Amino acid sequence: MSNLHPIQVSVALCTHNGARFLREQVRSICLQTVPPAEIVLSDDASSDGSIEVVRATVAECAAESGRAIPLRVFENAVALRVVKNFEQAIRACSHELIALSDQDDVWMPDRLARMVPLFEQDPNLLLLHTDARLVDAKRKDLGQSLFYALEVTPSEIERVHGGAAFDVFLRRNLVTGATAIFRRSLVDAAVPLPVEWVHDEWLAIVASAIGRVDLLQDALIEYRQHESNQIGARRDSFMGKVRKALASRGTIHAERGAKADLLLAKLLELGGRVDPVAIDKVRGKIEHQRFRAALPASRIARCLPILREAMTGRYDKFGRGFRGVVRDLFESV
């Protein structure tokens, strides 16, 4: 596509009592070196003046830059909660690319300038996400990147680059919505967003089933970590991992199985757009999660079944490999 007519970007900004940080976030969006074509704000029953902060900041930036970015506002009298609030925002976006925005982060000035050309160069690229710099409430660098906190491995990065993002995401999600941009066409395939999934992981795995997903290892946003985060990111310490391994599994495996059921239904609904091999993999994921959910309470009684399951390779295909084996051997019920 000619640089004279670049792909335009809608920003889906979701807020809920985020006035404390919104001015910095909105300024970082409006003052991009390549600005977005619109901002769609979906506010989830805020009581702190969040909408007024956004409106005032958009106007402030227009006065500074001489370019006015259209702002569309949805006010939810009753909170939809995170997933459905983002669904409302992305459904309302009108341009070819959609950038998700939380209410408390800060974009690097060239974020859109770095990401949009990759969509122009590759019509098959459906979703692109990046690393992020972790900062505290006052934007002090925490000395960790998002990918470091998530323990993203070189192998996972290589597989995503190589077109195997679906296989990676069947094991675990790597996509943080605040770092993601995707094509408007993904919305029609992905909605309605199921509340059992976080919006970003659902969009990512559906995108990876029907198109190409890629990542940039550059940190193109500051991802703020503070006491009010609905979803944050911190790398577990060794002792934290031990505590998780010994903790009660509760209903986590049953819930993961139910999520995989929803994914299977979606992929079947998408029909010929999805490789039948991908559908078979999801069925394998469902079987694996059902196995894990049904493990007996006795740790000794679990040993042989877990060994047999490990020999099938499904712990590696659909989970964290040896870490999952250890957890199933030691966790309480």
Buried (B, 14 or more C-beta within 10 A) or exposed (E): EEEEEBBBBBBBBBBBBBBBBBBBBBBBBBBBEBBBBBBBBBBBBBEBEBBEBBBBBBEBBBEEEEEEBEBBBBEBEEBBBBBBBBBBBBBBBEBBBBBBBBBBBBBBBEBBBBBBBEBBEEEEBBBBBBBBBBBEBEEEEBEBBBBEBBEBEEEBBEBBEEEBBBBBBBBBBBBBBBBBBBBBEBBEBBBEBBBBBBBBBBBBBBBBBBBBBBBBEBBBBBBBBEEBBEEEBEBEEEEEBEEEBEEEBEEBBBEBBBBBBBBBEBBEEBEEEBEEEBBEBBEBBBBBBBBBBEBEEEBEEBEEBBEEBBEEEBBBBBBBBEBBBBBBBBBEE
